[in-house]
Amino acid sequence: MKLNIEKISFPLKMPLVITGYVFTAADTVRVTLEDNGVTAWGEGMGVYYTNDLTDGIVSQLEAIAGRIEAGLTRAELQELLPPGGARNALDCALWDLDAKKSGKSIWQLLGMTPKALTTVCTIGIDTPGKMAEAAKNLAAYPHLKIKLSGDDPIGKLEAIRAARPDAALIIDVNQGWTFDELKEYIPQAERLGVDMIEQPLKRGGDAELEGFTSVVPLGADESCLSLEEYETAKRRYDAINIKLDKCGGLTEGLEIVRRAQQDGKGLMIGNMVGTSLSMAPSYVIGQFCRFVDIDGPLFLKHDVENALNYGDGGVVDIPDAALWG
């Protein structure tokens, strides 16, 4: 088996502002595997807040290049690399390779019948007026994800709700509130028809949520990176946001789905921006999720070949096998 590791940056159309971070490009690592004339690929973005960035992803993959080219299995990979962007890129490439070598789609391999997904479209942090205008401009999207911080979150939310009384809303705080602020804002979020509050408190600073009941469901993102953190997160949150770059690929993502379903937890599929090559394996997890966030490619100036089709109403067509899987 031949391995190729490549860093590729995809500029965004405009900066995406969230609490404590600004995205200007999707800096990706692409893993390409070639085995007996069959070529497969996967993409990793890493996780900026754990310092899991492209240089480190490349280093992790290069360190095990010999093992990969000798025919590393997905099961062996779970033990060899920790959760993160490197394992994600390679795990997804191995799934793609298995599908292509077997002549079966990812859906046939998993025994699933896929359905088209409806993604949210994300609105970054700005002034209330500009966020409301963005919401109006996204009239084709019935589901919106609103990035908020501690700066006038309810004023911004009210402006968006006035502009889009029809929209289903998720708010994503990216660790930007205190527990007291959360308790203050929950009734307002309920009044404004918010479906979920994602990651309101700091990662590692959310123990107060154990035993706390919210009338608006609370979702864990930064507080649940991988299966290792799931048991703690399930005691504090109503829903789990699975991102393949956090948990290290589709293999572990599917196991988190199984555990969450067993425990009656809500599910969301999320992304770290990324191209359609990142979204395609996430599409598999999205089949199990109430909340779907695979809008990363919408922010890019250009996407990969055979990209996902984003249609009316935020409906994302099932990935073509020429893209992945």
C-alpha positions in Angstrom: 0.0 0.0 0.0 1.2 3.5 -0.8 0.6 6.5 1.4 0.5 10.1 0.6 0.1 12.9 3.2 -0.6 16.4 2.0 -1.4 19.7 3.7 -4.0 21.7 1.8 -5.5 25.1 2.9 -8.9 26.2 1.7 -9.6 29.9 2.2 -12.9 31.0 3.6 -15.1 33.5 1.7 -15.1 35.7 4.8 -13.9 35.2 8.4 -16.1 33.1 10.7 -16.0 34.6 14.3 -16.8 32.5 17.3 -16.0 32.9 21.0 -12.3 33.1 21.3 -11.4 32.2 17.7 -11.6 33.4 14.1 -11.5 31.0 11.2 -10.1 32.4 8.0 -9.2 29.1 6.2 -9.8 25.4 6.5 -6.3 24.0 7.0 -6.6 20.4 6.1 -4.5 17.3 6.0 -5.4 14.8 3.3 -4.4 11.2 3.5 -4.4 9.2 0.2 -4.0 5.4 0.2 -3.3 3.4 -3.0 -3.6 -0.4 -2.9 -3.5 -2.5 -6.1 -4.8 0.3 -8.3 -7.5 1.4 -5.8 -7.2 5.0 -4.5 -9.0 6.2 -1.3 -8.8 9.3 0.8 -9.7 11.0 4.0 -9.4 14.5 5.5 -8.4 15.7 9.0 -8.8 19.2 10.3 -7.7 18.7 13.9 -9.1 20.7 16.8 -7.6 24.2 17.4 -8.4 24.4 21.1 -6.4 21.3 21.9 -3.6 22.5 19.6 -4.2 19.6 17.3 -3.0 21.4 14.1 -1.8 20.4 10.7 1.9 20.1 11.4 1.2 17.8 14.4 -1.2 15.7 12.4 1.4 15.2 9.6 4.0 14.3 12.2 1.8 11.7 13.8 1.0 10.1 10.4 4.6 10.1 9.2 5.7 8.4 12.4 3.5 5.4 11.6 3.9 5.5 7.8 5.6 2.1 7.7 2.8 0.5 9.7 0.2 2.0 7.3 2.0 0.9 4.2 2.3 -2.6 5.7 -1.5 -2.9 5.8 -2.7 -1.3 9.1 -6.3 -2.2 9.9 -8.9 0.1 11.4 -9.0 -1.9 14.6 -5.2 -1.6 15.0 -5.4 2.1 14.2 -7.7 2.7 17.2 -4.9 1.5 19.5 -2.0 3.1 17.6 -3.1 6.8 17.5 -5.1 8.9 20.0 -8.3 10.6 19.1 -7.8 13.6 16.8 -7.3 14.8 13.3 -4.5 12.3 12.3 -6.6 9.3 13.3 -9.7 10.8 11.7 -8.0 11.3 8.3 -6.5 7.8 8.2 -9.6 6.1 9.7 -11.9 7.7 7.0 -9.4 6.8 4.3 -9.4 3.2 5.4 -13.2 3.1 5.3 -13.1 4.5 1.8 -10.5 2.0 0.8 -12.6 -0.9 2.2 -15.7 0.3 0.3 -13.8 0.6 -3.0 -11.9 -2.7 -2.7 -15.1 -4.5 -1.8 -17.2 -2.9 -4.6 -19.7 -1.9 -1.9 -20.8 1.5 -0.7 -20.3 2.7 2.8 -24.0 2.2 3.3 -23.8 -1.4 2.2 -20.8 -2.0 4.5 -22.8 -0.7 7.4 -26.1 -2.2 6.5 -27.8 1.2 6.3 -30.3 2.9 3.9 -29.3 6.6 3.8 -31.6 9.5 3.8 -30.8 13.1 2.7 -29.9 15.4 5.6 -30.9 19.0 6.3 -28.0 21.0 7.7 -28.0 24.1 9.8 -26.3 27.2 8.4 -24.1 29.0 10.9 -24.1 32.7 11.7 -20.9 34.0 13.3 -20.6 36.6 16.0 -21.3 40.2 14.9 -23.5 43.1 15.9 -27.3 42.3 16.4 -28.1 44.1 13.2 -25.6 42.3 11.1 -26.5 38.9 12.5 -30.2 39.6 11.8 -29.3 40.6 8.3 -27.3 37.4 7.9 -30.3 35.4 9.1 -32.6 37.1 6.5 -30.0 36.3 3.8 -30.2 32.7 4.8 -34.0 32.5 4.2 -33.4 29.3 2.2 -32.2 27.6 5.4 -34.9 26.5 7.9 -32.3 25.6 10.6 -29.8 28.1 11.9 -26.9 27.8 14.3 -26.1 31.0 16.1 -22.7 31.7 17.5 -22.9 33.7 20.7 -20.6 35.0 23.5 -21.1 36.9 26.7 -21.6 40.1 24.7 -25.3 40.9 24.5 -26.3 37.3 23.6 -30.1 37.8 24.2 -30.1 41.1 22.2 -28.5 39.3 19.3 -30.8 36.4 19.6 -33.9 38.6 19.7 -32.8 40.4 16.6 -32.3 37.1 14.7 -35.7 35.8 15.9 -37.4 38.9 14.7 -35.8 38.5 11.3 -36.5 34.8 11.1 -39.6 33.9 13.1 -39.8 30.7 11.1 -36.3 29.3 11.7 -35.3 26.5 14.1 -32.5 27.8 16.2 -29.5 26.3 17.9 -27.2 28.6 19.8 -23.5 27.7 20.3 -21.6 29.5 23.0 -18.2 27.8 22.6 -17.5 27.9 26.3 -18.4 31.6 26.6 -20.8 31.8 29.6 -20.6 31.3 33.3 -23.0 29.0 35.1 -24.8 32.1 36.5 -25.1 33.5 33.0 -26.5 30.2 31.7 -29.2 30.2 34.4 -30.1 33.8 33.5 -30.2 33.2 29.8 -32.1 29.8 29.7 -35.6 31.3 30.2 -34.9 33.9 27.5 -33.7 31.1 25.2 -36.9 29.2 25.9 -39.0 32.3 25.2 -37.3 32.7 21.9 -37.8 29.1 20.8 -34.3 27.9 21.0 -34.0 24.1 20.4 -30.6 23.6 22.1 -27.8 25.5 23.8 -24.5 24.1 22.8 -21.4 24.2 25.0 -22.3 27.1 27.3 -19.6 26.6 29.9 -15.8 26.0 29.7 -14.4 22.6 29.0 -13.4 21.2 32.4 -15.5 23.9 34.2 -19.0 22.3 33.8 -19.3 20.1 36.9 -22.1 22.3 38.1 -24.3 20.9 35.4 -24.4 17.5 37.2 -27.9 17.4 38.7 -29.0 20.6 36.9 -32.1 20.5 34.8 -32.5 22.9 31.9 -35.8 23.5 30.1 -33.7 24.0 26.9 -31.6 21.0 26.1 -27.9 21.4 26.7 -25.3 20.0 24.3 -21.7 19.0 24.8 -19.1 19.9 22.2 -15.8 20.8 23.7 -16.7 18.9 26.8 -16.9 15.6 24.9 -14.0 15.1 22.6 -14.1 11.3 22.5 -15.4 8.1 23.9 -13.1 8.5 26.8 -15.0 11.6 27.9 -18.5 10.4 27.1 -19.4 8.9 30.5 -18.7 12.3 32.2 -20.5 14.3 29.5 -23.6 12.2 29.6 -24.2 13.1 33.3 -24.0 16.8 32.4 -25.6 17.2 29.0 -28.8 16.2 27.2 -27.1 15.8 23.8 -23.6 15.0 22.4 -22.1 16.8 19.5 -19.9 14.2 17.6 -17.1 15.7 15.5 -14.9 13.2 13.7 -11.9 15.4 14.2 -12.4 15.3 17.9 -13.1 11.6 18.4 -10.6 10.4 15.7 -12.8 9.1 12.9 -15.9 7.3 11.8 -15.1 4.1 13.7 -15.2 5.8 17.2 -18.0 8.1 16.0 -20.2 5.1 15.4 -19.4 3.7 18.9 -20.4 7.1 20.5 -23.7 6.9 18.6 -24.3 3.4 20.0 -23.6 4.5 23.6 -25.7 7.6 23.3 -28.6 5.8 21.8 -28.3 3.2 24.6 -28.4 6.1 27.2 -31.2 8.0 25.5 -29.0 11.0 24.7 -29.7 13.4 21.8 -27.1 13.5 19.0 -25.6 16.1 16.8 -23.1 15.9 14.1 -20.7 18.9 13.9 -17.7 20.0 11.9 -14.5 22.0 12.2 -15.2 23.7 8.9 -13.5 21.5 6.3 -14.3 20.4 2.8 -16.9 18.0 1.5 -14.3 15.2 2.1 -14.7 15.9 5.8 -18.5 16.1 5.6 -19.0 12.8 3.7 -18.1 10.5 6.6 -19.8 12.9 8.9 -22.9 12.3 6.8 -23.0 8.7 8.1 -23.2 9.9 11.7 -25.8 12.4 10.7 -28.2 9.6 9.9 -28.6 9.1 13.6 -28.8 12.8 14.6 -31.6 15.2 15.4 -29.2 18.2 14.9 -27.1 18.2 11.7 -24.3 20.7 11.2 -22.3 19.8 8.0 -22.2 23.3 6.5 -18.4 23.7 6.5 -18.1 23.8 2.7 -20.5 26.7 2.4 -17.9 28.9 3.9 -15.1 28.0 1.5 -14.1 29.9 -1.6 -13.7 26.5 -3.3 -14.4 22.9 -2.4 -12.9 19.5 -3.5 -14.0 17.7 -6.7 -17.3 15.7 -6.6 -18.4 18.0 -3.7 -21.6 17.5 -1.8 -24.6 19.2 -3.3 -26.3 21.8 -1.0 -29.8 22.3 -2.2 -32.9 24.2 -1.3 -34.0 24.3 2.3 -30.5 23.2 3.5 -31.0 19.7 2.1 -27.6 18.0 1.5 -27.7 15.2 -1.1 -26.2 11.8 -0.2 -22.5 11.8 -1.0 -21.4 10.5 -4.4 -19.1 7.4 -4.2 -16.7 9.4 -6.4 -16.2 11.8 -3.4 -15.9 9.2 -0.6 -17.4 5.8 0.5 
